[in-house]
Amino acid sequence: MSLFTLCFLILCNHLFVMSVTVDFWKLKKKD
């Protein structure tokens, strides 16, 4: 696996985790 592919996967994973975290916080604030 190339370094570029690795960086791309890490970036995608980071964005996914951030979006999930934001959704989680929105649900928590609603209560």
C-alpha beads as a LAMMPS data file, in Angstrom:
LAMMPS data file: protein, C-alpha beads

31 atoms
30 bonds

1 atom types
1 bond types

-500.0 500.0 xlo xhi
-500.0 500.0 ylo yhi
-500.0 500.0 zlo zhi

Masses

1 110.0

Atoms # bond

1 1 1 0.000 0.000 0.000
2 1 1 1.367 3.415 -0.926
3 1 1 1.749 6.268 1.502
4 1 1 -0.823 8.327 -0.417
5 1 1 -3.422 5.557 -0.114
6 1 1 -2.708 5.235 3.587
7 1 1 -3.120 8.989 4.150
8 1 1 -6.340 8.963 2.148
9 1 1 -7.785 6.132 4.234
10 1 1 -6.815 7.857 7.475
11 1 1 -8.424 11.092 6.265
12 1 1 -11.657 9.337 5.268
13 1 1 -11.752 7.501 8.569
14 1 1 -11.160 10.743 10.480
15 1 1 -13.984 12.523 8.636
16 1 1 -16.312 9.590 9.256
17 1 1 -15.531 9.558 12.975
18 1 1 -16.059 13.334 13.179
19 1 1 -19.466 13.169 11.476
20 1 1 -20.582 10.319 13.746
21 1 1 -19.382 12.241 16.816
22 1 1 -21.283 15.367 15.716
23 1 1 -24.476 13.340 15.203
24 1 1 -24.002 11.757 18.624
25 1 1 -23.611 15.164 20.306
26 1 1 -26.709 16.508 18.547
27 1 1 -28.736 13.564 19.867
28 1 1 -27.339 14.080 23.364
29 1 1 -28.161 17.793 23.373
30 1 1 -31.743 17.104 22.302
31 1 1 -32.539 15.224 25.518

Bonds

1 1 1 2
2 1 2 3
3 1 3 4
4 1 4 5
5 1 5 6
6 1 6 7
7 1 7 8
8 1 8 9
9 1 9 10
10 1 10 11
11 1 11 12
12 1 12 13
13 1 13 14
14 1 14 15
15 1 15 16
16 1 16 17
17 1 17 18
18 1 18 19
19 1 19 20
20 1 20 21
21 1 21 22
22 1 22 23
23 1 23 24
24 1 24 25
25 1 25 26
26 1 26 27
27 1 27 28
28 1 28 29
29 1 29 30
30 1 30 31
